Amino acid sequence: MRKASSFYLVALALFGLLAASQAQIKVGFYDESCPQAESIIKEFVKQHIPNAPTLAAALLRMNFHDCFVRGCDGSLLLNSTNNSTAEKDSIPNSTLRGFDFIDRVKALLEAACPGVVSCADTLALVARDAVVVTGGPSWTVPTGRRDGTVSLASEVLTNIPGPTFNFTALKKNFASKNLDVKDLVVLSGAHTIGIAHCAVVTNRLYNFTGKGDEDPALDKFYAANLKKFKCKTPTDTTSILEMDPGSFRTFDKHYYTNVAKRRGLFTSDSSLLTDATAASYVTEILNGPLEYFFTEFAASMEKMIQLEVKTGSEGEIRKLCGVVNG
């Protein structure tokens, strides 16, 4: 009898701990503690993103990079200190933009509800609302994330998939985050908005194998245009390119048209055609209605933004997104 009671008590305690951790992240987490939080974020985004439409892609990318290192805990937003170089100062994050945008939103939230809304939740909600403003899909963002207190540049290269990754490397990277091939193809569709720099493509254009050649996976007409009008020399690393030429301000599925025509800007884009399963998803999205892509993108985002979230007593609610609470 004692053994049965002890087992029951242990099981009950474990269940309580599990329920507590799961209950911390939910839709409407701030309904009582800061009921205006989500409307404050949405209105700020609606007011400012139309004036800087390429920032929507930057904020979405920031959300992605945050979640892939230490989970979605806002650690990407932390500044470096004298003792440690933070994630935002790593090479893969050197071209990220929008940190000041997040800081401005956070200041509004602090004015309304001091110490309540986390930076991690702020980033997740801003990214969603920015995509919506560009004509893209909305997705459910459960809230209640807490902010991490550790941010290490050394962890970025081993966690963020790079633009030069082949399909094998991409698949392995996504699988390590419990994301499958469909998630990989669908989330790559985020490249339908935003800009990049020639640094990511000059090697494909001018010296792919180290012999002054061009990547054969890149459409020759597209490559010739890039050389003529955008990345005119092998040493040009700063000129700006549209991720999805002609449609880079609108969230649509035109990215997949480019990929199918071998006009994906990154090696990682081109790699989607090198795997039968991934290529079939590209075709499926191309042949389906826009709503299908939107539905699948939303579903994959909902998976991604719940990666390794901190809840309950983990982490903290930072007052300023760039520094831990002193």
N, C-alpha and C positions, 0 to 999 in steps of 0.2 A: 504493500500500500504506500509506504514511504517513497519507494523507488518511482512508482507511478506518479505520485504527487510532485516529486522533484522534477521528473521529466516534463510534467505539465507546466510547472513554473518556468523551467528553462525555455520550453517551446513558446510560452506566452511572452516571455521577455524578448526572445529573438524576433517574434512576430511584431512586437511593439516597436522594436528598433527599426525593423524593415518598413513598417507602416509609417513611422515617423519620417524616415528619410524620403520615402516616396511621396508623402503628403505635402512636402515642403515646396514642390514645384507644381503649379497648377494654373489653369487659366483664371485670371481675375484675382491673383494672389494679393494685389494691392487694393482690392475693392473697398476694404474698410480702413486700412492704414494710410492710403493715399489714393482716394477714388479718382482724382483727376490726372493721375500719372500718365496713363496711356494717351489721353486726349492732349495733354501738354506736348508730348513727343510727336504725336501725329500732326498737330497744328504747326509746330515748328518746322517739321519736315516739308509739309505742304507749302509753307511760305517760302522756304529757302532753296529747296532742290530744283525747282523750275529755273532759278537764276544760275544754277551751276549743275546742269544735268549729268555731267560726267562724274560728279561726286557720288552719285548713287552706286555706281559700279565700285568705287573706292571703298564705300562703307560696307557693301556686300562682301567684298574681298577681305576687309578687315574682320568681319564676323567669322568668315571661313578660317582665316589665319589664327584667330583667337581660339576657336574651338579645336583646332588640330594640334595645339600645344597645351598640355595640361587641362584640356577640356574647356568648356565655355565659361570661363571664370574671370574674364576681363584682364587677365595677366598681360595681354598684349598692350594694354593702355598705360601700363606703369613705365615711368621714366627710369633711365639708368641712374645709378648712384656712384659715389666714389669707390665703392667696394664691389660693384657688380654691374655688368653690361646687360641691359634688359632686352627682351624680345624685339621691341620696336627698332632697336639699333643693330639688328642682325642684317646680313646682306639680303636675304629674301624679303625682308620687310622695309628695305631702304626706300622703296618707291611708294609705300603706303601713304595715303592722304586722308584727311578728315578727322584727325585727332582733336583739332580745335573745335570742330563741329560737335563732337561728342561732349567736349568740355562745356560748351555753351548750353547744350540740352541739360546736362547734369546740373549746371548752375540754376537753371529754372526749376528743376525738380527739388533741389536743396532749398530753394526759396519757399517752395510750396509745402514740402514735407521733409524737413531736415533729418538726415540719417536713415531714411527709409528705403529708397529705391537704389538698388545696386548698379554699379557701372556695367556689369555683365548683362543684366536685364536691359539696361538702357541701350547698349550696343545691339542686342538681338532685336529689340523693337524698332530702333532707328533703321537698321538694315532692311527689315520687312517693309516698313512704311515708305522708304526711299524707292524700293522696287515698284511698289504700287503706284507711286507718283509717275514713274516712267512708263506706265501702261502695263506693268507686269502683274503677276498673280499675288494674291495675299496668302498667308498661311497662318496657322494657329501658333501663337507663341505663349506657352505656359511660362509663368514667371515665378520668382522665388529663388533664383540663383543668388549665391553669395560670391563676393569677390575674393580671388586668390591674393596671396601676399608675396608670392615668389614669381619672378620673371627672369628667365635666363636665356640670353642670346644663344648659348651653346646648345640649347635643346631645339632650336628652330630648324636647322638643316636636316636633322634626322626625322622630322615630323611633317614638314610642309612639302607637298609634291611640287617639283620644279617644272618649268616650261620645257625643259629638255628631256624629261622622263619619257621612256618608251612605255608600251602598254603593260609589260610585265611589272615594271617598277610602280606604275600607277595603281595597278590592281592590288599589289602587295600593300602599298601605302593605305589605300582606302579600306582594305580588309582589316588592317590593324586598328581601324576606327569603327569596325563593325558596319561598314558601308560596302555594298555589293557593286557589281559591274553596272547594273542599271542606275544606281545612285551616281556612279562615276560619270556615266554618259549624260545623265540629266543635269547634274550640277555643273558639268563643263559648259552647259548652255548659258551659264552666267556670263560667258564671254560674248554674249550678244550685245552687251552694253560696255561702254568704257573705252579706255585708251591704253596703249603700251608704248614702249620706247624701242628704238632700233636695236638696242643692245640684245634684245631677246631673239632677233631674227637675222642679224648680220652674218652669223656663222652659217646659217642655212643658205644664205644668198651667195656668200663669197668663199667659204673655206670649210665645207661640210666634212670632208674626210682629211683635211690638212693638206690638200693638193690644189687649192684654189678652185674648187668645184662647187656646184650647187646641189642642194638636197633634191634627189630625183622624186621624192614624195611630194614636192611642191609643184603646183601647176606652173608651167613655164611662162605663160602669159602673165599670171599674177606676179611671179618672181621678177619678170622684166619690168613691170610697172612699179614694183617696190624699189627696184634699183634706179629707175629713171626719175621717179617723183618723190620718193620718201627717204630711203636709206641709200644715198647716192655713192657712198664710199664705205669700204670695210671698217673704217675707224669711226664711223658715225654711230654713237651709242645713245645720243640724246634726242634726236628728232622724234616727233610724236606720230604714232600710227593709230588708226581706228581699228579696234578689235574686230568690228563687224562693219566693213566699209559700206557707207550709204545708209546704215541703220543703227549706228552705235549709240544713239540717244534713246532708242525705243526698245523696250524689252519684248522681243518677239522670237520666232524660231529660225530666223534667217541665218543664224550661226551654223545650223546644220546643213543648210544649202551650201555654204562655203566649204564645210568639211567634206561633203559629198563630192564637191568639185575639186578637191585637193587644194583648197585655198585657206585652210586653217593656219593661223599665224604661227602658233607654237608647234614644236615637235609633238608635244602632248596632245594637241588637237588632231594632228595627222595620225597619231597612233591609234585613234578610235577606229580607224578603218583596217587596222592590221589584225584585229581579233574578230572572229565570226560573230560572237555573241554581241559585242559592243557595236559592230557594224549593223547588225540587225535592229538594234535599238535606235541607231541613227536613222535608218530607213523608216522604222515605225513612227518616229516623231515627225519625219518629213511628210509621210503619207497621211498622217492623222490631222485632225483639226487642231487649231491653236490651243483650244481648251484642254486637249489631252496633254500637251506639253506642260501647260500651266498646272494641271492637277498633279502630274508626276513631279514637277519641280517643287511644288509645295510639300508633297509627301516626303521627298528627300531632304528638304530643308528642315522639316519637323523632326526627322531622325537626327540630322547633324547638330541642331542646336540643343540637343539634350545629351551630348557627349560629356561624360564625366563631370556633370554639374556638381557644384558644392552647395549644400543645403544645411538647414538646421543650425548647428553651432560651428560649422566649418567656415574658415575664412572670416570675412568681415563685410560690412557695408561701408565702402570708402566714401569719404566726404568729397575728396578730389580724386578724379580717376587716374591721375598721373603719379600719385604717391600713396603709400600705405598710411593709415591713421597713426598719428604720433601720440 
